[in-house]
Amino acid sequence: MISYAPLWETMKRKDATTYTLQVKGGISSSTVRRLKAGESVSTNTLDALCAILDCDLSDIIVYEKTGLSR
């Protein structure tokens, strides 16, 4: 499962808000809602987040193993 927990920590560390994401990066409010809900977003969105926050992908998302196997 992909978690956006690092995103919120990175935003806090960089003093950024969801408003910052929307205004500086053109991230839509519906995408911000998807991030808050832990839903999937596009790789273009992840790329934009890294650019806006000047960080690496690992500062945005983390993969957390679940008990489910495929």
C-alpha distance (Angstrom), angle and dihedral (degrees) to the residues before:
residue distance angle dihedral
M1 . . .
I2 3.79 . .
S3 3.80 115.4 .
Y4 3.79 125.8 -163.5
A5 3.81 92.6 -159.5
P6 3.83 91.5 114.8
L7 3.82 89.5 55.3
W8 3.79 93.1 61.1
E9 3.81 91.7 46.8
T10 3.81 91.3 48.3
M11 3.78 91.1 48.8
K12 3.80 90.5 50.4
R13 3.81 91.6 48.2
K14 3.81 91.5 49.2
D15 3.81 93.5 42.6
A16 3.82 92.1 -119.6
T17 3.79 127.7 147.1
T18 3.77 133.6 -161.7
Y19 3.80 85.2 -100.2
T20 3.82 87.4 59.8
L21 3.80 89.8 53.9
Q22 3.77 91.8 50.0
V23 3.81 98.4 44.4
K24 3.82 102.0 35.0
G25 3.76 98.0 34.7
G26 3.74 106.0 26.5
I27 3.80 92.0 -121.2
S28 3.80 107.0 162.9
S29 3.78 122.5 -124.3
S30 3.81 89.2 -118.0
T31 3.81 89.9 56.3
V32 3.80 90.7 49.4
R33 3.81 87.6 51.6
R34 3.83 89.7 51.3
L35 3.81 90.7 50.7
K36 3.80 91.6 49.7
A37 3.81 90.0 49.6
G38 3.81 92.2 48.9
E39 3.80 92.1 -117.5
S40 3.79 125.2 146.8
V41 3.79 121.9 -82.5
S42 3.78 131.0 -174.2
T43 3.77 125.6 -90.0
N44 3.82 86.2 -117.6
T45 3.81 87.9 61.6
L46 3.80 91.6 48.8
D47 3.81 89.1 49.7
A48 3.81 90.8 50.4
L49 3.81 91.6 49.0
C50 3.81 91.0 52.5
A51 3.81 90.0 49.9
I52 3.81 94.5 46.5
L53 3.80 93.6 47.4
D54 3.83 95.3 34.9
C55 3.78 91.9 -129.7
D56 3.81 143.8 116.7
L57 3.78 126.5 -92.4
S58 3.81 89.4 -105.9
D59 3.82 87.1 63.1
I60 3.82 88.8 59.4
I61 3.80 107.9 37.7
V62 3.77 141.0 17.6
Y63 3.77 130.8 -167.7
E64 3.79 113.2 -125.9
K65 3.78 117.7 -166.6
T66 3.76 116.5 -128.8
G67 3.77 129.1 -157.8
L68 3.78 90.3 -105.2
S69 3.76 120.4 100.9
R70 3.77 125.8 -165.8
